[in-house]
């Protein structure tokens, strides 16, 4: 029975250690999850991808601003948005072409021979005629000009296309802000993971020192074997966390490379860390006013409303008449050498009378699109209000958490020092020391998470204000 007791104790200690490790991994706040979606991009996966650039030899130093600059050149979401601008520009030209003059040249040369017998013409009044006649030649070369003088439908369709082009340009600018948000998110996650590796390495060293200390006391006969088992479990738990932290960091580096468009296999290192740079409090009313004036997605939504209004006018104009002009001038004759000048000028007034209800259907669809655009604008206005308020709240809360977590690290480390001294003096056992080590580890994790949350709150704030590119330079000024 006594022989089984050490095995039983060892099993219980290992089970408890595994439970502690599982609980720590499950409750770690702010830790990164490989493959996690980028918040703020509305589920648009294109901002998580990029078009890779060329491979750069050696190890590339990468600051936050460098990463953002690369993302603004290579990120897939931004490239697709730029293509949308070109497409909108083409659609505008397509609508504008209905109002611009169309000029065409139509040279025509013909030579023909007529079979009169095939037509049944064999004689006229008893007089027999030849079975065929010809050949005949004909030449006609003209320049034709067509111009719409008035078409209210085409005019409003062109205006709607112009507004759609402006909306696409605003959307492209908003995509740049989303790229800054996406790059900032993955970059800050990466440097937080890098800080977790440094913390985990320090914790492994501390756990190793405690294990060595316990082993010495066990060998000296001043501590029981259970103290050695506890410290061994604690050491292996910290080693497991270090392995996981290194793996998370390696995967997060791959995510950063994908978002900013680094070449596959590109070696790089982060030069910026996680500094704490407090910001001055910004009044909510001022922030909301600034956001409504600067948010590109809000400007795009208002432009979409104007485009829908012009589209409805174009649909209603289907009931109205239109006036066009056509003229041609050129040479015509039996042969180019004998051709003489010819001309033709005409004006056409088209009056729609009944078109089978197609105009009514177009108006109904235009009304629905206009109503949808108004609803999207109202929803976005409320969303901007929510984004700004949430960003300010998160900024204040995370700032307070940073201050508390920084103080908690000092308290936890002082507690650990006293626990180790008490253990060395034989006043306590390793339970107290292991608990103090866990408190230190938790305090460091809380600090890293709160610091990450604070820096990301600043990124979210500049995005909410619509000044992402300028705001990053203003809020993140150094390493």
Secondary structure as GFF3:
##gff-version 3
##sequence-region A 1 479
A	DSSP	alpha_helix	2	27	.	.	.	ID=ss1
A	DSSP	three_ten_helix	45	48	.	.	.	ID=ss2
A	DSSP	beta_strand	59	62	.	.	.	ID=ss3
A	DSSP	alpha_helix	64	74	.	.	.	ID=ss4
A	DSSP	alpha_helix	76	96	.	.	.	ID=ss5
A	DSSP	beta_strand	102	115	.	.	.	ID=ss6
A	DSSP	beta_strand	123	124	.	.	.	ID=ss7
A	DSSP	beta_strand	127	128	.	.	.	ID=ss8
A	DSSP	beta_strand	132	150	.	.	.	ID=ss9
A	DSSP	alpha_helix	152	220	.	.	.	ID=ss10
A	DSSP	alpha_helix	225	260	.	.	.	ID=ss11
A	DSSP	beta_strand	267	270	.	.	.	ID=ss12
A	DSSP	alpha_helix	284	294	.	.	.	ID=ss13
A	DSSP	alpha_helix	296	316	.	.	.	ID=ss14
A	DSSP	three_ten_helix	317	319	.	.	.	ID=ss15
A	DSSP	beta_strand	322	333	.	.	.	ID=ss16
A	DSSP	three_ten_helix	336	338	.	.	.	ID=ss17
A	DSSP	beta_strand	340	350	.	.	.	ID=ss18
A	DSSP	alpha_helix	358	424	.	.	.	ID=ss19
A	DSSP	alpha_helix	430	465	.	.	.	ID=ss20
A	DSSP	alpha_helix	468	475	.	.	.	ID=ss21
###
